[in-house]
């Protein structure tokens, strides 16, 4: 059997949901349109949204992780792109039907080539291990195929880190917390989670920080994303620094709704010039 045919066979046998989509993605779409078995609803989220943003890197991750580790090296990049293009078209059709055409679908990815400049004080996670390098090469090839060979049927927008201004209420499917910093490009933005199908508004995004469930009083913003890391783009700051921030947060009753001005004011009250300078730099770097 040819390599492409064997790869297609593996992909056809991957675990899917109610739609012919990799199950982590399918569960998210099922939730958005109100047919998730655990939480059916007659008032689906998609009916209140103007645009659904799909991060193609997340679609790829979700597909890749449905396969056994032993199967993954046997996949061909082109057939992966083919499968993802099919998923995108299915999602577009399902969303159009269940939103009566109101909600658009926009697929994108970010290169993040300017992250080191835009977040100059952050600790950027490196691509180091053989597994990380293998996946990065596969991801690069799949995206290239999608943008070149499938552009007529599944156009994908390329951004650097910032999105363009997007009017309306958005829903975003992404595993990159850095994308959530683009919330002000929308009238409103909510996160649609893979696997669970949960819809999270900004006050719930602190769970996207690394170990964020253990620090529910920390707001999600530009500074905390760099301070605590996200397990994807940013590594956390050294534990001694994070402990000092957590002490301030505890003492001053920070919450997910705490604003930048409030956070800085309470840091200043600590009279720790090095920490104050770092926090301010993380907000503006």
ABEGO torsion letter per residue (X at the ends): XBAAAAAAAAAAABBBBABBBBAAAAAAAAAAAGABAABBBABBAAAABABBBBBAAAAAAAAAAABBAAAAAABBAAAAAAAAAAAAAAAAAAAAAAAGGABBBBBBBBAGAAAAAABAABBBBBBABAAAAAAAAAAAAAAAAAAAAAAAABBBBBBBABBBBBBEBBBBBBABAAAAAAAAABABBBBBBBGAGBBBBAAAAAAABBGAAABAABBBBAAAAAAAEAGAABBBBBAAAAAAAAAAAAAAGBBAABBAAAAAAAAAAAGBAAAAAAAAAAAAX
